């Protein structure tokens, strides 16, 4: 990740990220307070060298697991 031109706001920072094998540099939001990175599916796919559909399936599975946990609490 690049530290030049980074913008910070409390626990959040807008930083430039360039995957090791990538050509494109992406702006992403890091939320240190929540240990979260905010990026598009295409950006995440590029970060990990995967197809966007793989990221989409994984995201859907995580959301289904969270919904199941909520349902189990009730």
N, C-alpha and C positions, 0 to 999 in steps of 0.2 A: 504494500500500500504506500501511496505517496503521501508525504506530510505537507508538501507545498500547497498553498491555497486551500488548506482545510478550514472549514468553518465550524465553530463549536457553539453550542447553546446548552449550558448545564451539562447533563450527562450524555447529550446527543452530539454527534459530530458528522458533518458531511465531508467525506473523504473520497479521493480518487483511488480506484482499485484497478490494477491491470493483472490479469491472470498470467502465471509464469510463461505459458506457451501462447498467450493471446496477443493480438495486435491492438485491440480496442481497449481504451481506458474508460471505466465506468464510474459515475458518481454514485456512491451508496451512502446510506445513513447508518451509522453505528450508534446503538443505544446501550451505553455501558451500564446504565441502571437496571436494564432488563436482560442483559447479555444477549442482545438481539441485533441482527443486521437486516436492514430493509432494502430489498433489491427485487427486480422483476424476475420472473421465471427464466427468461432468456439470459439475464445476467448470471443467475445461479447456475444454470446449465453450463455456461461458458466457464465459470469459476472451477467447476468440477469436471469439465470435459465430457459432459453428458448431453443427450438430446433433451429438449425442453419437455417432451412428453413424459420422460422419466421423472423429472422434477414435479410435474403436474400430478402424476400418479402417487408419488411419495407424499405430496402435500395433502391430497385427498385422503390418503390412508391415515395420516396424522390427525386430520380433522375428524375422521370417523372414530378413531380411538379416543379422542377427547370427548366426543359426544357420548360414546359408550360409558366412559367414566362418570359423566354427569348423570346419565340415566341410572347407573348403578348406585349412585348416592341417594336417589329418590326412591 
